[in-house]
Amino acid sequence: MILLNTCHIREKAAEKVYSELGRFKTLKQEKPDLKVAVAGCVAQAEGEEIMRRQPLVDMVVGPQSYHRLAALEKKAHETGRAIDIEFPQDDKFNHLAERSKAKRAPSAFLTVQEGCDKFCAFCVVPYTRGAEVSRPASRILEEARSLVERGVREITLLGQNVNAYHGEGAGGKEYSLAGLIWELDKIDGLERIRFTTSHPNDMRDDLIEAHSSCAKLMPYLHLPVQSGSDRILKRMNRSHTAQSYIELIAKIRRARPDILLSGDFIVGFPEETDEDFEATLDLIRTVNYGQAYSFKYSTRPGTPAAERDQLPEPVKTERLHRLQELLSTQQRTVQDSMVGRDVSVLFEKPGRFDGQLVGKSQYLHAVHVAASTESIGQVMAVRITQSSSNSLSGELI
């Protein structure tokens, strides 16, 4: 079986799926028993259209039905095709196989929440991943302990809107993301906690306080804003303003002055004017990001913004270039400011050169250091000696 796990956030990513499927045509002809499956958010969004465009596809499986793969494979074998893009009531996480006891890498991702209720005008997530659902706190904590027993020292909590987490704990108690973090903080052997990705409207005071008080919660926060123009933010249905976002950032920095901030930006959103774009640049200058992701707006079928008047592609390209130049300058300034500083690094794997390890600082910077492989899985003090656009180099203290 060939299974493509797909993303529908960007138009280009979705089109790559069909391009990749086209490459399998000859292979399918040579091996008639070969099953080809498309899973993930493109599957959820396009369903039978995938089989219409690429008849070689045998299975289409949405992200909420992964636990049904075996049954779907059997159905495809018996009937020639199988599609499941429903939102089943049974929790797919309840069907996870027991985790292996084999030793793990020092860092791991742990899904705590799925779906989104925000319905931003540009985004397909509410349609492809469904409403916000939080996993029970007890299941998450059990899984986290298992990961730590197998060598994991850093856990990143994942969710499409992770800071909207509100999972049920023992005795029916509801846990916010901050409450969950404090429970994770009690696990011996777990040294670092991160979470991504967040929405400004769900950045509650208890979570900001956790950044101030919980030593295991790393000083890094990905908090997308998308635009610095209130007019565009309203058109995006973001439910916050540029000023409220800036004030939130100031509040977070008062709680954790050394926090490194990351964001997301969309340029060329329908009806974005030069003034709107300049407002975004102004917000970036005000916040000063250590890292950011930026994209040209691309239409996503079924979203409100797809029906609006679109900007010319050259305008989007020029704006993205200007925005990325500013973000790159800020990122490089932050990288350069690390030289001479002492940071803590979790070593994860061998580097590109003999005798070198690479790990992550508390600020999520990649750090290269001369050290033995015995240090993999350890958090060690490192003095930064050199910076580049994408990584740092240092020496053990």
C-alpha positions in Angstrom: 0.0 0.0 0.0 1.0 3.6 -0.7 -0.5 6.1 1.7 -0.3 9.9 1.2 -0.9 11.8 4.3 -1.9 15.3 3.1 -2.4 18.9 4.1 -5.1 21.3 2.8 -4.0 24.5 4.4 -2.3 25.9 1.3 -3.4 25.5 -2.3 0.1 24.5 -3.5 0.2 21.6 -1.0 -3.1 20.3 -2.2 -2.1 20.4 -5.8 1.1 18.5 -5.0 -1.1 15.6 -4.0 -2.5 15.2 -7.5 1.0 15.6 -9.0 2.3 12.9 -6.7 -0.6 10.6 -7.5 0.1 11.0 -11.2 3.6 9.5 -10.6 2.0 6.3 -9.3 0.1 5.5 -12.5 2.8 3.3 -14.1 3.5 1.6 -10.8 -0.2 0.8 -10.3 -0.3 -0.7 -13.8 2.7 -2.9 -13.0 1.3 -4.0 -9.7 -2.5 -4.2 -9.9 -2.8 -5.4 -6.3 -1.1 -2.3 -5.0 -3.5 -0.1 -2.9 -3.2 3.7 -3.1 -4.7 5.7 -0.3 -5.1 9.4 0.3 -5.4 10.4 3.9 -5.5 13.7 5.9 -7.1 17.0 5.2 -7.1 16.9 1.4 -9.0 13.7 1.7 -11.5 15.2 4.1 -12.1 18.3 1.9 -12.2 16.7 -1.5 -13.6 13.2 -0.9 -14.8 11.5 -4.1 -13.3 14.3 -6.2 -9.9 12.7 -5.6 -11.1 9.4 -7.1 -12.7 11.3 -10.0 -9.4 13.1 -10.8 -7.2 10.1 -10.1 -9.1 6.8 -10.6 -6.1 4.8 -9.4 -6.9 5.8 -5.8 -8.5 3.0 -3.8 -9.0 4.7 -0.5 -9.8 8.2 0.8 -9.6 8.6 4.5 -10.2 11.7 6.6 -8.1 12.6 9.6 -10.7 11.5 12.1 -10.9 8.0 10.7 -7.4 6.8 10.8 -8.3 4.1 13.4 -10.6 2.6 10.7 -7.8 2.1 8.2 -7.7 -1.7 8.5 -11.4 -2.0 7.9 -11.3 0.4 5.0 -8.4 -1.6 3.4 -10.5 -4.7 3.7 -13.5 -2.9 2.1 -11.3 -1.6 -0.7 -10.0 -5.1 -1.4 -13.6 -6.5 -1.5 -15.4 -3.7 -3.4 -12.6 -1.8 -5.2 -12.8 1.4 -3.3 -13.5 2.9 0.2 -14.2 6.4 1.4 -14.5 7.6 5.0 -14.6 11.3 5.6 -17.1 11.3 8.4 -16.6 12.8 11.9 -17.2 9.7 14.0 -18.4 10.0 17.6 -15.8 7.5 18.8 -12.5 9.1 19.7 -9.7 7.9 17.4 -7.2 8.3 20.2 -9.0 5.5 22.1 -7.9 3.1 19.3 -4.2 3.8 19.5 -2.1 0.7 19.9 -0.1 0.5 23.1 3.2 2.4 22.7 6.3 0.5 22.2 8.7 0.3 25.2 11.6 1.0 22.9 13.8 4.0 23.7 12.6 7.2 22.1 14.3 10.4 20.8 14.7 13.1 23.5 11.9 15.2 22.1 8.3 14.1 21.3 5.0 15.6 20.2 1.8 14.8 22.1 -1.6 15.8 20.6 -3.9 17.2 23.3 -6.5 19.0 21.2 -7.9 18.9 17.6 -10.2 21.1 15.6 -11.1 24.8 15.7 -14.2 26.8 16.3 -12.8 30.2 15.2 -13.8 30.0 11.5 -11.2 32.5 10.2 -12.3 33.5 6.7 -9.2 32.1 5.0 -8.9 28.8 6.9 -10.2 25.2 6.1 -9.4 23.7 9.5 -12.9 23.9 11.0 -14.2 22.1 7.9 -11.5 19.5 7.6 -10.7 18.8 11.3 -14.1 19.6 12.9 -15.0 21.4 16.1 -12.6 21.8 19.0 -12.2 18.5 20.9 -9.9 18.1 23.9 -8.4 14.8 25.0 -9.0 13.7 28.6 -6.2 15.0 30.9 -5.7 11.5 32.4 -5.0 10.0 29.0 -2.5 12.7 28.1 -0.7 12.4 31.4 -0.5 8.6 31.1 1.0 9.0 27.6 3.4 11.6 28.8 4.7 9.4 31.6 5.2 6.6 29.1 7.2 8.8 26.8 9.4 10.0 29.7 10.0 6.3 30.8 11.3 5.7 27.3 13.8 8.6 27.3 11.8 11.7 26.3 12.9 14.8 28.0 10.9 17.4 26.1 7.2 17.2 25.1 5.5 19.6 22.8 1.7 19.7 23.2 -0.1 19.9 19.9 -3.4 21.2 18.8 -4.9 23.2 15.9 -5.9 25.7 18.6 -4.0 24.2 21.6 -4.6 27.0 24.1 -8.3 26.4 23.8 -7.7 23.0 25.6 -10.3 22.2 28.2 -9.9 18.5 29.0 -11.6 16.5 31.7 -9.6 15.2 34.6 -10.1 13.0 37.6 -13.5 13.5 39.3 -14.8 15.5 36.4 -12.5 18.4 37.0 -11.9 20.5 33.9 -8.3 21.4 33.0 -7.2 24.4 31.0 -4.0 24.2 29.1 -2.2 25.9 32.0 -3.7 23.3 34.4 -2.5 20.5 32.2 1.0 22.0 32.0 1.2 22.2 35.8 0.2 18.5 36.0 3.0 17.7 33.4 5.4 19.7 35.5 5.0 17.1 38.3 6.4 14.3 36.1 9.9 13.4 37.2 12.3 13.2 34.3 10.3 15.5 32.1 12.5 18.6 31.8 10.9 20.7 29.1 7.3 21.6 28.0 6.2 23.5 24.9 2.9 24.0 23.1 1.8 25.0 19.6 -0.2 26.5 18.0 -2.2 29.2 19.8 -4.9 31.8 19.1 -4.6 35.3 20.8 -8.2 35.1 22.0 -7.5 32.0 24.1 -4.3 33.3 25.7 -5.7 33.2 29.3 -4.2 34.8 32.3 -3.4 31.4 33.9 -1.4 30.4 30.8 0.5 33.7 30.9 1.2 33.1 34.6 2.5 29.6 33.8 5.1 31.2 31.5 6.2 33.2 34.5 6.1 30.5 37.2 6.6 27.1 35.5 10.4 26.5 35.0 9.7 23.6 32.7 7.6 25.7 30.3 10.1 27.0 27.7 10.3 30.7 26.9 9.1 30.4 23.3 5.6 31.2 22.1 4.1 30.8 18.6 1.1 33.3 18.6 -0.2 34.0 15.0 -1.7 37.4 14.2 -1.9 37.2 10.4 -2.3 40.9 9.8 -1.6 44.3 11.5 -4.6 46.0 9.9 -7.8 46.1 11.9 -9.8 46.3 8.7 -8.2 43.1 7.4 -8.4 41.4 10.7 -12.1 42.0 10.8 -12.4 40.7 7.2 -10.5 37.6 8.3 -12.9 37.1 11.3 -10.0 37.1 13.7 -12.0 38.6 16.6 -9.1 40.7 17.8 -7.4 44.0 16.8 -3.8 44.8 16.2 -3.7 46.9 19.4 -5.2 44.1 21.5 -2.6 41.7 20.1 0.2 44.2 20.9 -1.1 44.7 24.4 -1.3 40.9 24.9 2.3 40.6 23.8 3.3 43.3 26.3 1.5 41.4 29.0 3.3 38.1 28.1 6.6 39.8 28.1 6.0 41.3 31.5 5.4 37.8 32.7 8.4 36.3 30.9 10.8 39.1 29.7 13.1 36.7 27.8 10.4 35.0 25.8 11.1 34.5 22.1 8.0 35.2 20.0 7.0 33.6 16.7 4.1 34.4 14.5 2.2 33.8 11.2 1.4 36.3 8.5 -0.7 36.3 5.4 -0.1 38.9 2.7 -2.3 39.7 -0.2 -5.6 38.8 1.6 -8.6 39.9 -0.5 -9.0 43.7 -0.5 -5.7 44.3 1.3 -4.5 47.8 0.4 -1.0 49.3 0.6 -2.1 51.0 3.9 -3.2 47.6 5.3 0.1 46.0 4.4 2.1 48.9 5.9 0.1 48.4 9.1 1.3 44.8 9.2 4.9 45.9 8.8 4.3 48.4 11.6 3.0 45.7 13.9 6.1 43.5 13.1 8.4 46.4 14.0 6.5 46.9 17.3 6.5 43.2 18.4 10.0 42.2 17.1 9.8 38.5 16.2 12.5 36.0 16.7 10.9 33.7 14.2 7.9 33.8 11.9 6.1 32.1 9.1 4.7 34.1 6.2 2.7 33.2 3.1 0.9 34.7 0.2 -2.9 34.3 0.5 -4.2 31.4 -1.5 -7.9 30.6 -2.0 -9.2 27.6 -0.2 -12.5 26.2 -1.6 -15.4 26.6 0.8 -14.0 29.4 2.8 -15.6 32.9 2.8 -12.5 34.7 1.5 -12.4 32.5 -1.6 -15.5 34.2 -2.9 -14.0 37.7 -2.6 -12.1 39.8 -5.1 -8.5 38.6 -5.3 -5.4 40.6 -5.5 -3.0 40.2 -8.5 -0.3 37.7 -7.9 2.6 40.1 -8.6 1.2 42.4 -5.8 1.2 39.4 -3.4 4.7 38.4 -4.4 6.1 41.9 -3.9 4.5 42.3 -0.5 5.7 38.9 0.7 9.3 39.8 -0.3 9.2 43.0 1.7 7.6 41.4 4.7 10.1 38.5 4.7 13.0 40.9 4.4 11.9 42.6 7.6 11.3 39.3 9.4 14.6 38.0 8.3 16.4 41.1 9.6 14.6 40.7 13.0 15.4 37.0 13.2 19.1 37.6 12.4 19.3 40.3 15.0 17.9 38.0 17.6 20.3 35.2 16.5 23.3 37.6 16.7 22.3 38.8 20.1 22.7 35.2 21.4 26.5 35.3 20.9 28.3 35.4 24.2 25.2 34.2 26.1 24.8 31.0 28.1 21.9 28.8 27.1 20.6 25.4 28.0 20.6 22.9 25.2 18.8 19.6 24.9 21.0 17.5 22.7 19.0 15.4 20.3 21.2 13.8 17.6 24.6 13.8 16.0 25.4 16.9 13.9 26.7 17.0 10.3 30.3 16.7 11.3 32.1 14.0 13.4 32.2 14.8 17.1 29.4 17.3 16.8 25.9 17.2 18.3 22.9 19.3 17.6 20.2 20.2 20.0 17.6 22.9 20.8 18.0 25.8 23.2 15.2 26.9 25.4 14.3 29.4 22.7 14.0 26.7 20.1 17.2 27.7 18.3 19.2 24.8 16.7 22.6 24.7 18.4 25.7 22.9 17.2 28.3 21.9 19.8 31.4 19.6 19.9 30.3 16.8 22.3 30.2 13.1 22.6 27.1 11.0 21.7 26.8 10.2 25.4 25.3 13.7 25.8 22.3 12.9 23.6 19.2 13.2 25.8 20.9 15.5 28.3 20.2 19.2 28.9 23.6 21.0 29.2 24.8 24.5 29.6 26.4 26.0 26.4 28.0 29.3 25.7 27.1 30.6 22.2 30.1 31.5 20.1 28.7 32.0 16.7 25.4 32.7 14.9 24.1 32.1 11.4 20.7 32.8 9.8 19.3 29.5 10.9 21.3 28.1 13.8 23.8 28.8 16.5 27.2 27.3 17.5 28.7 27.1 20.9 30.8 25.2 23.4 30.1 23.3 26.6 30.6 25.3 29.8 
